[in-house]
Each structure stands twice: as C-alpha cells, then as structure tokens.
Amino acid sequence: MNAATVRKDLLAILGQEKVLTEELDLMYYSYDSSFLTQLKSANPWAVVLPASTEDVQAVMKYAYENQIDVTPRGAGTGETGGSVALDGGIVIDLSNFNEIVEIDARNMQVIVRPGVIHAELNHALAEYKLFFPPDPGSSLMCTIGGMVANNASGLRAVKYGCTEQYVLGLEIVMPNGELIYTGGIKARTLKNVSGLNLTKLMVGSEGVLGIITQIRLRCWPRPEARGIAMAIFDSLDDAPATVLDIYQAGIMPSGMEILDKTAIDAVNMYKPEINLPVAEAILLFEVDGNPPSVEYEGRVIEEVAGRRARAVEWSTDPERMAELWEGRSVTATAAARVRSDGTRVFAGEDISVPLARVADTLRAIRKLAEKYEIQVVNYGHIGDGNVHTAPVINIDDPQEVERVNQLVNEIHLLAIEMNGSTTGEHGVGAVRRPYAELEHGLAVKYMQKVKNAIDDKGIMNPNKLF
Ligand SMILES: Cc1cc2nc3c(=O)[nH]c(=O)nc-3n(C[C@H](O)[C@H](O)[C@H](O)COP(=O)(O)OP(=O)(O)OC[C@H]3O[C@@H](n4cnc5c(N)ncnc54)[C@H](O)[C@@H]3O)c2cc1C
C-alpha cells in the first residue's frame, strides 16, 4: 500500500476535517523533542485527528486490514522519537480528543480522554481540592495519554511516584480495532485485584500495544502547605549522604533536587542576580502536607542537612521560597545558554542510578564530558537517583554531533554499569532501543512475545521500545 492510496482511503473514512495530507502539515509531525529527530526527521504518510473512540477504531481496523504502520501521538513533547513515524505510515494525533469526561470527586477519581493537557487537568481538579500528583516539566504541554504511554513523572515522584500509581483503568483500541477496558468495564473502585493487570501492562507501553482512548485516574488530596530548604555542600559526596540521612530521620520530602557545580555555574552565568553560592553541590528540598507537619519536617531537614552542609536555609514564606527555588526553576534554560553558539541536545538526558551511586555517576559524567570535549550541565531528582544531563553543542558542527553521540552512548552504558537504567522518566522510544537487551537480557524476548500476541501484524509503533 502506498502513501497516496492511504491518504485517499483515510479521507473517505474520516472526511477532510480529520485527515492531514499536505507536506507542510505532515512536517509538523516529523519530529518530537528528541535530538534523534532533530538530526533526522521523518514525515508520516498521513495524520488523522480523531474526535471519538469510533474514529480511532475505524482507523485501526483499516490499518490492520491493510497492514499499515500506526504511530499514536499526544503533544509530541517526548524525547525519544516515540511519537514519530520513523518508517512512514499513519500518525494518530490524539491531542484534540481532550475532554475531561467526569470528575468523580466522591470516589476520588477523574475520567479523561487522552488529549487533556496535564496542567489543565490539575487546574480543573483544584476546585475539588484534588490533584493528579505526577508533575513532568512539560506539564503545560504534554497530554495525559502521552503521560500514561510513557509512565511519566517529575521531581515529586520521590514522594508521589509515577503515573502508573494513579491509573485505575483504561479504554484501549487494540491494533485490530477491537475495544477493551482494563481495570473493570464498570468499575469505579480504588482497589481491584481481579484479573491479569492489563492496565499495568499498558502504562509505559509507549504506543506499541494499542491506542489509549480513555483514562480513569486516581486523584489525591491537594496539600495545604509547602516549605523549601536549600543546603550548600563543599563535597559532592555529602549531597547523597544527606539525602539518606533525611530518609533515616523518617522524612519523605515531596522533592529533593540536586544542582552540581556545572549547574550552579550555568545558573549564575544565565542570571547573575540569583547569585547561587559557589559550591560542589546544592540540594533543594520541598516539603508539602498540612501546616504543622510541614513546619516540623522542615525543621528536621534543617537540623539533619546542617550536619554535613556548609549552610542550610528553610522557609515557608512564599516570597523567600520562590527565591530559594529560582535557581532550580531556571536550570534547564540556563543549561542551554552556557555557550553563545550552543544548543542543548535532549539525549542521554534522564538516566537513573541508585542513590548510593549518584556522586560517582556525576563524577564519571564530568570525566566523559572532558574526554569528548563537550560542555555538560548536570542536575536532577536526587531523591530517586534521576540524573538530568544537558550536553550543549553547536549542532551545525558535524564533529561535535559525532562526539556528543559517542558521549551519550557512554552515558547510557554508564547508567547500566552503575546498576541503573538508561531512562528514569522519558522512556525508550527509538533512542534507547539499542540498550534493551543489555538492560533487560532474556526478558526482552518475552516482551517481544507479549507484543506479538497483542499486535500480531506488527503495525503498532514499530521499531520502538525493543
Ligand atoms: C521541556 C520538557 C520537559 C519534560 N519533562 C519531563 C519530566 O519531568 N518527566 C517526564 O516523565 N517527561 C518529561 N518530558 C518528556 C515528555 O513530556 C513526557 O514523556 C510526556 O508524558 C509525553 O507526553 P506527550 O503528550 O507529549 O506524548 P508524545 O510525545 O506525543 O508521545 C509519547 C509516547 O506516547 C505514545 N502515545 C501518546 N499518546 C498515546 C495514546 N493516547 N495511546 C497510546 N500511545 C500514546 C507515543 O506513541 C509515544 O511513544 C519533558 C519534555 C520536555 C520537552
């Protein structure tokens, strides 16, 4: 089947308003936020914009009968090429299928269509004093469908976990167009151990098993109070040691962030008025909950962190909290500005390692940066060992591109060597696929068997994940 026939057929099935076929429109879908697609973008044959589950089913039935590859897409903020049809075929853009179907506050849950934007969902839940805790940095752009497909999380995952903890049930259009519900067809429970857990299988499946068309999410009570602590360290090793001290003091902050020396320098260069203290590492702690417990936990953090830190400051004053947090909130932007001719590339950007190996990992990344002569800025969610690495290069220089690709390969290998993972947040897609066997061994064969059983024609987001 060729692109022209597929376009004609899709127009006949869905009508002109729901199908894009112009090259200029298709170009928008030729990349996501990954370095991979920045280097090598790929237009799909056609894009469909479904407005209902029935639309998705009609497209999948057609694709299945004619064995055409299908790539689901939310907002395209993924960093791994996951939502790009790298080998052609149809892209199903779910971002306009974006209704909040029901906020069932009495049962602490919400039902949404996949295209709902994360920040908009939390805005709607705020009225009910509820929230959906996973908090990706892309909150203002990414869709709930994309978050479920990537099992997204953020800096508060240390306390609240990833998206998977909140998904109670899914409506899924299978590769052959059949419709299934996971978590019980009629269920509105928060607890359910009946049947094989297909919900869990689908969360993080990155579009290789089916299209998520509805999501039932557990909501959480919105915390009333917040506090922020900043601790300054002259020794890198004291930072993860302090995180452990805090856990051992019985405290679970809602965020524990690290800026190493490279990030501190980047922030001070980008916005000198922030004036972060020159140090080997800065830790930022966020505590949330009810006001007395926040005050208590903050004081414990201040005392415990003070044992190793050069200085610690704790505040619940909103203005001071914003000042303490400002360095962290501009880190990603600051990282991109460390070179006037530089661009931050999103590659090797979210490895995760055990807490006990964070300091060694950061030191090893600095050495690799020196070896490949690439400027790198390091920060991350230290509470769960999620290291964000930002290489900054001149992307018009082919030698730098070559060197950064080698650097990123070594960072991925380093993560596995450190008993970690090539990705703690952003997923595998096409970018980390080459490391699947190294990371999972024989389990990959069984992942493939599950994929083959569900997607017997191999049309769902091919060549991604494994
Ligand atoms: C500035 C920035 C900051 C970020 N910060 C974070 C962060 O803190 N934490 C984090 O986890 N990620 C982060 N990301 C990565 C990304 O935003 C998340 O993975 C997000 O969940 C992707 O959502 P999306 O709607 O853009 O999905 P897309 O990028 O469109 O798709 C992602 C994957 O999901 C599949 N998919 C999408 N919708 C569906 C569906 N309905 N059914 C089946 N499969 C589907 C796609 O095929 C693809 O494989 C960040 C990205 C950027 C650009």
The ligand as an SDF file (V2000), in Angstrom:
LIG
                    3D

 53 58  0  0  0  0  0  0  0  0999 V2000
   10.6790   20.6430   28.3670 C   0  0  0  0  0  0  0  0  0  0  0  0
   10.3310   19.1910   28.6170 C   0  0  0  0  0  0  0  0  0  0  0  0
   10.3150   18.7330   29.9150 C   0  0  0  0  0  0  0  0  0  0  0  0
    9.9920   17.3950   30.1690 C   0  0  0  0  0  0  0  0  0  0  0  0
    9.9660   16.9740   31.4610 N   0  0  0  0  0  0  0  0  0  0  0  0
    9.5960   15.7060   31.7370 C   0  0  0  0  0  0  0  0  0  0  0  0
    9.5380   15.2550   33.0830 C   0  0  0  0  0  0  0  0  0  0  0  0
    9.8280   15.9880   34.0230 O   0  0  0  0  0  0  0  0  0  0  0  0
    9.1490   13.9700   33.2970 N   0  0  0  0  0  0  0  0  0  0  0  0
    8.8190   13.1250   32.2710 C   0  0  0  0  0  0  0  0  0  0  0  0
    8.4470   11.9750   32.5420 O   0  0  0  0  0  0  0  0  0  0  0  0
    8.8800   13.5330   30.9920 N   0  0  0  0  0  0  0  0  0  0  0  0
    9.2480   14.7930   30.7000 C   0  0  0  0  0  0  0  0  0  0  0  0
    9.3190   15.2050   29.3920 N   0  0  0  0  0  0  0  0  0  0  0  0
    9.0130   14.2310   28.3180 C   0  0  0  0  0  0  0  0  0  0  0  0
    7.5330   14.2310   27.8730 C   0  0  0  0  0  0  0  0  0  0  0  0
    6.9620   15.4990   28.0560 O   0  0  0  0  0  0  0  0  0  0  0  0
    6.6930   13.2000   28.6200 C   0  0  0  0  0  0  0  0  0  0  0  0
    7.1460   11.8930   28.3810 O   0  0  0  0  0  0  0  0  0  0  0  0
    5.1910   13.2770   28.2560 C   0  0  0  0  0  0  0  0  0  0  0  0
    4.4770   12.3780   29.0410 O   0  0  0  0  0  0  0  0  0  0  0  0
    4.9030   12.9910   26.7940 C   0  0  0  0  0  0  0  0  0  0  0  0
    3.5740   13.3950   26.5390 O   0  0  0  0  0  0  0  0  0  0  0  0
    3.0990   13.8040   25.0680 P   0  0  0  0  0  0  0  0  0  0  0  0
    1.6390   14.0700   25.1160 O   0  0  0  0  0  0  0  0  0  0  0  0
    3.9220   14.8760   24.5180 O   0  0  0  0  0  0  0  0  0  0  0  0
    3.3750   12.4330   24.3040 O   0  0  0  0  0  0  0  0  0  0  0  0
    4.1150   12.2030   22.9130 P   0  0  0  0  0  0  0  0  0  0  0  0
    5.4920   12.7160   22.9570 O   0  0  0  0  0  0  0  0  0  0  0  0
    3.2480   12.6620   21.8150 O   0  0  0  0  0  0  0  0  0  0  0  0
    4.1460   10.6090   22.8910 O   0  0  0  0  0  0  0  0  0  0  0  0
    4.9510    9.9080   23.8050 C   0  0  0  0  0  0  0  0  0  0  0  0
    4.7650    8.3980   23.5810 C   0  0  0  0  0  0  0  0  0  0  0  0
    3.4550    8.0120   23.9480 O   0  0  0  0  0  0  0  0  0  0  0  0
    2.7590    7.3990   22.8520 C   0  0  0  0  0  0  0  0  0  0  0  0
    1.3810    7.8850   22.9710 N   0  0  0  0  0  0  0  0  0  0  0  0
    0.9670    9.1750   23.0720 C   0  0  0  0  0  0  0  0  0  0  0  0
   -0.3690    9.2130   23.2270 N   0  0  0  0  0  0  0  0  0  0  0  0
   -0.8140    7.9170   23.2240 C   0  0  0  0  0  0  0  0  0  0  0  0
   -2.0920    7.3010   23.3470 C   0  0  0  0  0  0  0  0  0  0  0  0
   -3.2010    8.0140   23.5390 N   0  0  0  0  0  0  0  0  0  0  0  0
   -2.1530    5.9470   23.2740 N   0  0  0  0  0  0  0  0  0  0  0  0
   -1.0320    5.1970   23.1150 C   0  0  0  0  0  0  0  0  0  0  0  0
    0.1950    5.7360   22.9990 N   0  0  0  0  0  0  0  0  0  0  0  0
    0.3020    7.0690   23.0580 C   0  0  0  0  0  0  0  0  0  0  0  0
    3.5140    7.8550   21.6150 C   0  0  0  0  0  0  0  0  0  0  0  0
    3.3960    6.9170   20.5670 O   0  0  0  0  0  0  0  0  0  0  0  0
    4.9370    7.9590   22.1390 C   0  0  0  0  0  0  0  0  0  0  0  0
    5.5360    6.6970   22.1260 O   0  0  0  0  0  0  0  0  0  0  0  0
    9.6730   16.5160   29.0930 C   0  0  0  0  0  0  0  0  0  0  0  0
    9.6890   17.0080   27.7930 C   0  0  0  0  0  0  0  0  0  0  0  0
   10.0290   18.3240   27.5420 C   0  0  0  0  0  0  0  0  0  0  0  0
   10.0160   18.8070   26.1280 C   0  0  0  0  0  0  0  0  0  0  0  0
  1  2  1  0
  2  3  1  0
  2 52  2  0
  3  4  2  0
  4  5  1  0
  4 50  1  0
  5  6  2  0
  6  7  1  0
  6 13  1  0
  7  8  2  0
  7  9  1  0
  9 10  1  0
 10 11  2  0
 10 12  1  0
 12 13  2  0
 13 14  1  0
 14 15  1  0
 14 50  1  0
 15 16  1  0
 16 17  1  0
 16 18  1  0
 18 19  1  0
 18 20  1  0
 20 21  1  0
 20 22  1  0
 22 23  1  0
 23 24  1  0
 24 25  2  0
 24 26  1  0
 24 27  1  0
 27 28  1  0
 28 29  2  0
 28 30  1  0
 28 31  1  0
 31 32  1  0
 32 33  1  0
 33 34  1  0
 33 48  1  0
 34 35  1  0
 35 36  1  0
 35 46  1  0
 36 37  1  0
 36 45  1  0
 37 38  2  0
 38 39  1  0
 39 40  1  0
 39 45  2  0
 40 41  1  0
 40 42  2  0
 42 43  1  0
 43 44  2  0
 44 45  1  0
 46 47  1  0
 46 48  1  0
 48 49  1  0
 50 51  2  0
 51 52  1  0
 52 53  1  0
M  END
$$$$
